[in-house]
């Protein structure tokens, strides 16, 4: 592990502003999949510590279709995405689809629908034989009733997906006026909060590594929507005008498939979009698309979204290797192997799918997708505890969440462990639902929202 550099951390923190979403007017909303802070914390929430199928369930709603998209919340509305297979459709050759928009120069090779055949590869599933409806749902937060349901697109996906994945894994994002939805190769859609479509944008087809599928969510940055498009053809990052969907800038990327959602931060008055990836993590100037800084050091198949705090951004990846880095947000240029990387480690267990949590000066990391947890000192990288087993949990895809002095770790089989948010490992409660859980938790007020494979749960005392 690289030792802590003797730098004035307080000075760094004073020169770096919080993410633009972490504002007071988001106190009653959850505008992105990781919350307004982007760090996986819910500072004002006081959710229950204990629940079961019959205890502290305010409501549960059956969700049609399937999807691992984490819900978001704006005041009294919950928004989530799903994909519904049309099982009684005509044979694939007879299914009509609307003409597709040719991507702009520098986009995916062969970007028109039907230019490539789908198919699995290692870990990927077979190409589908039925079309899907790609659906946006709005639910009433108080009752769980579906308020409106819109089909953004109905078509045959061009390739399969990982067996533990699906066609609706990206999460929506809102700025309080509009809802921005990604179905990836099926397109990007903007709705008002009453479900009226304002614009849609087609960026072509992704060709994911091994047919694993798609999952990176878009990010709102001022007047732009930032989209990361890393795949097996020409990868790129693109900024769309959030009012019209028009392309503002596009930059090609030397990357293969990744699934990391851009993290938007404000540094010295300028918005940056930090995108973690295998060859290089890059921070882009939001207005121009120019690279502000870049660094090597992650593993393959990058999925976690970074977190920021203490004037640093924390990067993690854990497929076929381990890597965690703490990088100064004021960095410039190529900072690989420089003092701008305050500390790093390739020995510490790191997550494959779940994103890290930064709560105070504690950085929490899962071990790959397994039921083990580590807690590090975020300032130094020193270990508080490492690879602590989580009894009763079998696998983790959801990103943990910290609230009200506790850490909530969601297992894939429906078990949620509540731990002390502290440098010493302590189990407070273990809860079980009879539904599988892969979407990340959401917390507002005294309510905890968990999206299962079949139901959306509102847990409250």
N, C-alpha and C positions, 0 to 999 in steps of 0.2 A: 504494500500500500504506500502510495506516495505521501510523505508527511505533510502536515499543514504548513503552508508558507506563512512567514511572518508578515502578513499584510494587514492594513487597517480595515478590518471588516466593517466597522461602524461607518467609516467614510464611504465604503462601497455602497452600503445599504442606503445612505442618505442621497446618493446620486442616482439611485435606481428606483423608479416608481413601480407600483403594483400593476397587475394586469388591469386592463380597462374595464373588465367585467366586475371587479371586486369593489363595487360602489355601494353606498348605503341603500339606494333604491332597489337593490336586488335582495334585500333582507327577507322578503316574503316570496322569493322566486328562486328557481334552480334553472338558469338559462342554458347551461351546457351540461354535458354528461358528467363532468367532474365538479360541478358547482361553480359559483361565481368566482371563487378564489383560484380555481384551477389546480389546487394543491391536494384535493381529496379530503377537505375538512369542511365541517358545517359548524362554525363557531357559535351560532346562536341556537342551535337545535338541542332539544332535550327529548330524544326518542326513548321508547321503553327499553328496558334491559332484558325483559323476559317476554316470550310469546310462544304460541304453539298453534296448531290448526284450530283450536277451540278457545284460545286465550288471547286477549288483546288484539283481535282482528276486527278493525272497524268496518271494513268491507273487502271483498275480493271479487274481481271481475274476470270472467272468461274472455281471453283475447283470441280472436280468430287467427288462423294461420300460424306462422312461426317466425321468430326473430329474437335476436339477442340484443337489439338496440336498447340502450338505457333510456328510460323516460326522462323528459325534462318538464319543468313546471313553470308556468307564468301565472301568478296569482291564483285564480280558482280553476285553472285549466291544466290538465296533464296531456302531454303530447308524446306519442310513440309510433314506431313504424313496425310493419309486419308484412310478410309475403304469404299469399294464399294460393296454394296450388289449385289449378282448375282441372280437377281430375276427370271430368266428363267432357273435356274439350275434344275437338276434332283431332285426327292424327296430325302430328307435327308439321308435315308437308303442306297441310291445308290451312294452317293457322296464319291469318293475315296480320301483318304488322305495318305500322305507319312508316313512311320513308324516314330515313335517318339523316341527320345533318352531318356533312363531312367535317371532321375536325380541322381546325386551322393548321397552318404550316407548323411543323415541329411537334405535332400531336402523335398519338399512337399509330404505328404502322398498320395499314389495313383497317382503319378505324370504323368502317361502315359495318352495320349489322350483317352477319352472314359471311363475312370474309374469312372467318376462322371457325373451325369445328371445335366444339367443346370436348372436354375429356378429362380424366382424372390425373394420372401421375401419382407419385408417392404421396399418400395421405389425402389426395383429392378423390372426389366421388365421380361417378359417371355423368355424362351430359344428361340433362333432364329430357323427359319424353312428353311432358305437358307444359303449357304456358303457366305463368303465375300472374296474379294481380298484386301489384306493389302498392300498399295501402298506408295511408296516414290516418291515425285515430286521435281524436280529442275527447277526453273524459272529464267529467265533473269531479273536482278534487274532493268535494264533500261527500259524494254518494258513490263514486266509481262508475256512474252510468255513462255510456257512450253518447256524447253530445253531437258529434258529427264524424263521418267516415268518408274519406275520399280516395278513389283509386287514381294514383298518379300515372300509372302505366300498366298495360296488360300485354305481356309478350313472353316469348320463349328465351330463357337465359342461354347465352352462347356457350357456357361451360359449366361444369359442376362445381362442387365446393367440398371442403373438408367435412368428414363425417360428423365432427362436433361443431360445425359452423352452420351457416345458412345464407339466405339471400337478403336479409334485413338486419345487418349488424351495425351499420353506421347509425349514430344518434343524431337527431335534429338539434338545431340551435336557434335561439330567438334573441332579438334585440328589444322585445317588448311591443314591437309594431308588426313584425312579420315573422313567419316561421320558415326556416331554411332547411330543406330536406335533401339528403343524398341517398339515392339508390344506385350510386356508382355508374356502372355501364348502362343502366336504364335511364340515367339522367339526374339532373339537379332541378329542384322545384322550389318556388317561393309562393307561399300562401299568406293571406292575412290571417289573423287569429280566429276568424269565423269560417275558415276553410275555403275561401275564394282564391283560385289560382291567379297569380300575378305574372309570373313568367316561368319558363323552363329552359334548360340548357343541356345539350347533348355533347359530351366530350369524347364519344367513341366507346370502344370496348377495351376493357382491361384484359390482359392475359396474365393471370396470377401464377406464381410459382407453384408447380405441381398441381394446378387446379385447386389450390387451397381456398380461393374465393376472395372477397373484398370486405373492407371493414373500416377504413379510416373515415373519420367524421370531418365535415367542414368546420371552419372557424371564422367568426365575425371579427373583423379588425377595422374599426371606424366605419367608413362607407363601403368597405370591400368584404367579399367573401373569399377566404383563402382555402384552396383545395390542393392537397398533396396527391399525386397520381404516379406512384412508384409501381412498376410492373415489369414484365419480361420483354416488352418492346421499349420504345423511347419514353423514358420517364420524364415527368415535368412537374412543376408547381405553377399554379395559375391563380390570378386574382380576378374576380368578377365584380362588376358594379352591383351592389346588393339591391339597388332599386330597379335595375333593368335586366340583369343577367349578362350584360355585355362584357366581353373580355377586355380587361384593362392592361394586363401584362402577362407574359408567360416566359418561364425560364426552364430550359432543358436541364435534366439532372442525370448524372452518371451513377445511377442506382438500379438495382433489381427490386423485386417485390418487397415492400414493407407496408406496415399497417398502422403507422404512428400518426396520430392527429396533431396538426400544428398547434403550438402553444403561443398565444399572443401576449407579449409583454411590452411595456413602455419603458424605454431606457433614455434618460436625458432628453425627454420630450419627443422622442421618435418611436413609433410602433415598430416592433420586430416580430417576425414569425419564426419560431424555432422549430425545426423539423429534424427529428432524430432518424438516422438511417445507417446502413451497414458501412458503406465506404466513408461517408462523412456526415457528421451532424453539421447542419448549416443554419445560420440565423440570417433571415432575409429582411431587408428594409421593405416595409409593407407598401410604401408609396411607389417604389421604383422596381422592386424585385431584385435589387443588387444584393450580393452576399456581403454581410457585415463582418461575420467571422465564421470559421469552420474548423472542425477538429475531427481527427480519426479516432478509432478506439472502440467502437461498438462491435457486437457480434452480428451474425447473419439473422435474417428474418426478424427485423426490429418491429416490435409491436407497442411497448409501453410509451405513454405520453410523458414528457418531462414535467417536473414541478420546480417552482422557483421560491426562493426565500433567502434572507441574509445576503442579498446582493449576488446570489449565485443561481445557476440553473443546475438541476440534478438529473443526470441521464443514466438510464439503466437498460440492459438487454441481457438475455439469458438463454439463447438457443445455440447449442454447440459451442458453449463457452460462457464466460461470465465477465461482466464489465459494469462498473459504476464510476461516474465522474462528477465532480463538483467544479463548475466552470464559472468564472467571473462574467457577469452580464455586461460589463463594460469592455469586453474583449473586442479586438479588431484584427482582421487578417487571419492567416493560418496559425492557429495557436497550438497545434499538435506538439506534444512534448515540451511545452513552455510553462512558465510560472502562472499563466492564466488558468491552467488547470490546478486548482488549489489542492485537491487531493483526488486520488483515484485508486481503484483496486481491481484486479482480475482474479482474486482469490475468494472474495466475499460472494456468497450465494446471491443471485439476482433473479428477477422475474422474467419469464418468457412472455406470457400474456398479460398478467395484471400490471397496472401502473403502480409506482411507489406512492407513499403518503408522506408528506412533510407536515408535522405538527410541532410547533415550537422549534426546538433544536433537535428533534427526534425524526430520523428518516427510517421509515419502515419498508422492508423489502420481503416479498415472498421468495421462495426458492423454486425457480422454474415455474411449473404449474402444480407443484406438490404442496402438501399440507405442512409446511415448515415456515417459520417467520423469523426474521432478524430485525434488530433495532440498532441503528448506528447514531453516533453523534454527528449531526449534520455539518458542524463547523470543522471537525477534525477528521472524520471518518473512523474514529475509534469505535470499537464494538461494545455496545451495552449487553446484548445477548445475540446469539447466532444459532440459526437452524433449530429453533425451538419447535418441537412437534406440537401439532394442533389435534388433540385426540377427538375422534368422531368426524373429522373433516376428511373428505376424499376428493382431492383435486380442487384447484382454484383457478377460475377464469376472471371472475369479477375483481375489480380493484377495491381494496379495503377503504374504509372511510372513518375519520376521527370526528367525534362530537362529544361535548359535555364531559370531558375527562375520560372517554372510553374509545377504544378502537374496535370497529365492527369488521370481522373477516368472514366473507361469504363463501361457503363451500358449494361445489357443483351439485352435490346430492341433496341440497336443501338445508344443511346444517349451517348455522351462523354462530360463530363464537364472539362473545363480547369480552374484551380484555381491558385491563387498565392502560390508559394512555400514559405510560411511564417507562423509565429506563429499566425497570425490573419487570420480568414477565409475570403476569398474574391473571388468571381466568376469573371473570366475574359471573358469566352465565354461558350456557350452551343451549341453543334453541333449534328446533327442527320443524320444518314444513314438509308436507307430502307433495312437493313439487321440486323440480330441478331448477337451479339458479345459476345463470351465467352472466346476466346483465348486472351492472354495478348498482349498488344501493343509492337511494336518494333520501335526504332528510330535510324537513322543514318544520319549524315549530316543535310540536310534540309528536310528530308523525314520521314514520319510516315507511318508505315505499320500496317494495321488492318485486321485480318482474321475473316471474317463473316461466317455464316453458309453456304452461297452460294458462296461468292466471297472473293478474296484477294485484298485489296485496297492499292494503293500507293498514299498517300496524300502529296502534295507538291505545293508550290506557283510557 
